[in-house]
Amino acid sequence: MDDMILMKQGEIVLKGLNRRKFESCLIGNIRRRLEPFGKFRVYAVQSAIYAEPQGECDMDGAYAAAKNIFGIVSLSRAVACAKDKDAMFETARRYLAPAFAKARTFKVESKRSDKSFPMTSIELSQYVGGLLAEAFPDVGVDVHSPDLTVSLEVRDYAAYVHGTPEPGAGGMPVGANGKVISLLSGGIDSPVSTYLAAKRGVAVLPVHFFSFPYTSELAKQKVVELGHILTRYCGRMTLAVVPFTRIQEEIREKCREEYFTLIMRRFMMRIAQRLADDNRCGAIITGENLGQVASQTMEAMGVTEKCCSVPVLRPLICHDKKEIVELAVKIGTFDTSILPYEDCCTVFTPRHPCTRPRLSEIEECEKALDTDALVEEAVMNTEHIPL
């Protein structure tokens, strides 16, 4: 029995006159993400999106990929049949037989968006539920907490039968809310902040600052691997690897030690701003978390973002570390993030960093540096790695 993937949209349905724009973006994302698994016909009808295989397709792979597409609130494998009560029963009996074999209890839920169908949703559920109870006598009925929910959806063109829907990734379609620069280190926080930003519908350009030989080639490959993991959710990306060694050496040689980290982060922001301008990105995303380290006090973050003309967004600003780690485990980045390869933020760390800096003092210290030339050199030598 040929099945398909039935996906339900999330908050897109609340978008009013702009809804078509978000829906088109989501359909385009689904088509691209399912392309490696075969040819699918993807279309939207009545707040649902259908992905119908056209010929031989890897349905298991496609379904796993669809679970990670932002903009989908729930999904299921489903089968279409005639809008007839007996056809729906027979389809459910055959298609869901493996699920019934594993379940102890079940219930039937019906939705009838085609109001011309002669039975109410309750009548349809009772009719099909009664026949299924006879067909699977070892599976009891439980309308409150069943192991299996048999879903019947009577829509405009056909009826659809499926089992208990699974949660989707939620959020909004990637690209529907513009593009951002995301600062991606090799730690736990920044991959999670990148994931959360993409979940709000932005396309991401990840940027990594690389300080060879103080950080190794393995540290760079670790970040590349994190980028590959994030493509499951963010879609195709290009990682920008910025050479940062000379900037850090210049800071160490010419600036006061307690300001090393703050001035370094201000250079990161300047470079991110340049890349944002070059790529028409509307914001910069960081993995900063209030009070986590000396450079993440309110005063320190205020000083570092003064270099930017676009907003600096911090998805993790009020998260506990435990919450961040749980998210990292959930999205699959944690094991890679804890590999013991240092990133540039650990290079030349001051013994007593300033936690409450004054902008005037930082700017006075930076006068010893040829800021524009250092930024230009770093941008011009940036490596771009497709993920």
ABEGO torsion letter per residue (X at the ends): XBBBBBBBBBAAAAAEAAAAAAAAAAAAAAAAAAAAAEBBBBBBBGGBBBBBBBEBBBAAAAAAAAAABBGBABBBBBBBBBBBAAAAAAAAAAAAAAAAAABABBBBBBBBABAABABBAAAAAAAAAAAAAAABAABBBBAABBABBBBBBBBAABBBBBBBBBBBAEEBBBGAAEBBBBBBBABAAAAAAAAAAAAAGBBBBBBBBBBOAABBAAAAAAAAAAAAAAAAAAEBBBBBBBBAAAAAAAAAAABBAAAAAAAAAAAAAAAAAAAAAAAGBABBBBABBBGABAAABAAAAAAAAAABABBBBBAAAABBAAAAAAAAAAAGAAAAAABBBBBAAABGBBABBBABBBAAAAAAAAAABBAAAAAAAAAAABBBBBX
